[in-house]
Structures are given as C-alpha cells and as structure tokens.
C-alpha cells in the first residue's frame, strides 16, 4: 500500500504461518490482537471483520471465519446467515460419523442439571442475578458441554459450551412430547369409557 491507512495496512491476500508447540491452553498463540486501553469511559474494541454480501444471496454463504485442522479438515465456520445476522456452524456430516445410534440421554439427564442464579466475584453486581450453569456441576451431569480448567482460574478457568446442550434439549422435548401424547391417548380412552357408561345409565333410567 503506497500510503498506509493504519500502522499495518495490507492490500490483497495475506498469511501468517508458523509452527509452535504449546504446553498449556493459554501460553502460546501465533497471533494476538490486543486493545490494552481498559478505559471504562470508552469502547475498547477488538477485531472488526468486513466480509459477506450487502445484498445477500441465499445460495452463497460467505464465511467470516473458517476453522480447519492442520491436515485441512474443516470443523466449523462463522458464516453469514442473511443480511442481518451470523450463524456458527459445526461440522455434522454423516459421512464423517460412525456407530450412529439413538442417544441414551434425555429428559432425566436434563432434569438433573442444576440452573443457578449468581453474581461474578470480579464483575459489576447487578440488581437482577445472572442465570446460568456452574461448570464443575454441569461436568458431573453432562461433561461434553464443559471444558475443564486448571489451577489458575484467571488464565485457565473451567468453561461451558451452551450449544452442546441443544441436542439434549431436543431429545428431552421429544421425550416430553411422547409422554404428553401417551397421556392424551389414555385420556381419550377414559372419555370413551365414561361416555359408554353414561349411555348405559341413561338406558336404565
């Protein structure tokens, strides 16, 4: 760029490439974007990505961020859903799955999950409590929705992936709907029996 608009201004394609090994989950990244202003009187923004289509074409989902393994295998993307929103896709291709069978989890698992009200120790206390999960508690019931942390709660805290609960909620809803339909069927049968008894009583009068 002849006259850079910013400290780093790159026109055209660019690539950051390196090969590093990290001992923990937080000590090494190939790139870090920092805004260290930390001024509560202003916005301290991080990254702005301009991509996609202003006039959205439903047949072309542009990726804002694509996630690939080192061998090139794609595992997800943040993409444009329409002219006003984004969506996070996770790979769920049947061709990459095996041993497929109905899940054993369902309404009983969901009912065992504890939902808590709380305030953050290092946050601004609000009049209304925050509602959510405690990662350590959720791990005991549904570990696939939890990333276990380490001893340092600042750099390596326990974390929750709420989207992992969606399949469980769908299955629980299906279980509940099946129970409702069974009750409705039994109720219909009871109503029919009552109607028959009423007719018998009417005939005897």
N, C-alpha and C positions, 0 to 999 in steps of 0.2 A: 504494500500500500504506500503510494508516494507520500501522502500526508496522513499519518495515523490519527484516527479519531480518538483512540484510547491508548493507554500505556501498552497494551497488547492488542493489536488490530490485525487479524488475519483474513485475507480475502481468498476464497476458494477452499478446497478440502484441506484438512489438517489431521495429523495423527500423533498421539503421544504413545510411545512404545518403550517398554522396559520389562525386565524380568527380575522380580524381587520375591523374597520369601518372608512371610510374616509369622512371628511366634504366637501372637495373640490376635484377637479380632480388632484391635484398635491401634496397633503401634506403627503400621506401615500402609500407606496408600500411594498409588502412583501419582495422584493429584489431589490437592486440597484447595477448596475455594473458601477464603476467609473474609469476613467483614467483622473486624475486631472493634468497631466503634462502640458497641454496647451502650448506646445512649437511649434511654427510655423516652426522651422527648422527640425522637425521630424514628422513622422506619430504618431498620438496618438490614436491607435486603441482601439476598444471596445470589442466586442464579436466575437469569431470565432467558428462556428458550423461545425463539421465534421460528415457527415452522408450521406445517399443515396447510390448510386451504381456507381462505376467507370465504369463498363460495364452495361449500362443502360438497364433495362428490361421494355419495354413499358407497360406490364401488371401489373407492381407493381410501383405505385407512392409513394415513400417514403416521409413522412412529415418531414420537418426540424423544423417547429413549428406548433403545432395544438392549436386551440383556442376553449375552452369549457366553457360553463356556469357552475355555481356551481352544477346544477342538472344533469350535464353530457351531456347536449345538445351541439353538435358540431356546431359552427357557421362559421368556416373557417379554412384555413391552408395555410402555405407557403410550397410548395412541389417541388420536383424535376420534371422538365418537360422533360428533356432529358439529355444527357451527358454534356451539356454546359450551361444550363440555369434553372432558377427557375420560378415558377408561384404562384401568390396569388389567392387562391380560396375563394369565399364567398358562403355560403350556399344559394342554389336557388332551392331547392327540391319542386316540385309541390305538393307533399303530405303534405307539411307544409305551404301551402298557401291557401287562400280563397278569395272570392269576386274578382275573376280574370276577368278583362275586358280590352278592348283596352285603352291605355293612351290618355288623352286629350292634353298632351303636344306634341310639335313637332317643326317644323321649326320656327314658330312665337316666341316660347319661346327661342329657340337657338339664333335667331336674336336679341333678347332683351338683351342678355348677353354681357356685355362690356369687351373687352380684352384690357389690359393696358400694356404699357411699363413703367418700373420703375427701381430704384436702391434701395437697402436696406440702411436704415439710419445707421445701425451699421455694415454694411458689407463693403467689398472692392469694390469701384466703378470700373466698367469695361467700356471699350470703347463702347462695344455693350450693349444696355439696356437689362434687363431681361423682358421677355414677360410672362404675366400670368393674374391672376384674383385678385381683391380686395375682400376679404371675405365678408365684410359688403355689398358691392354692389351685389355680387352674391347671398347673402342671400335673398335679395329682390325679385330676379327673380326665383331662384331655391334653396330653403332652404335645401333640402335634401342633397346637396353637401357641406354644411357648418356646422362646429361645432362652436357655439357661444362661445366667450371668456368672461372673467371677467374684472375687473378694472385694474388688474396687467398685463400689456402687456408682461412682461418677463416670468412669471410663468403660465399665463393662457391666451394666445393670441387667437384671432379668427383663425380658421384653415379651409383649403379647402381639400375636398376629390375628386381629379380629376376623379377617376374611376366612381364616381356616375354620371358623365356626359355622360358616354358611352351609356346608353340606350337612352338618349335624342339625341345624335348624330346619333345613328342608326335610330331612328324614323324620325329625320329631313332628313336624306339621303333618306329614303323611301318616305317621302312626296315630296322631290325634284325630285326623280326619277319618281313618279307618274305624277307630273306636266310636266316633260320632255316628257313622253310617250304621254300624252294628246296633247301637242303641236305638237309632231311628227305625231300623228294621224290627227290633223287638217291640218297640212302642206301637208300630203299625199292627203287629200280630196281636198285641194285647187289646188294641182298639177293636180289631175284628172280633175277638172273643167276647168283648163287652157288648158289642152290637148284637151278636148272636144270642147272648144271654138275655138282653133286653127284649129281643123279639120273642124269645121263649116265654118270658114273664108276661108280655103283652097278650100272648095267646092263651095263657092260663087265667087271665082276669075275666 
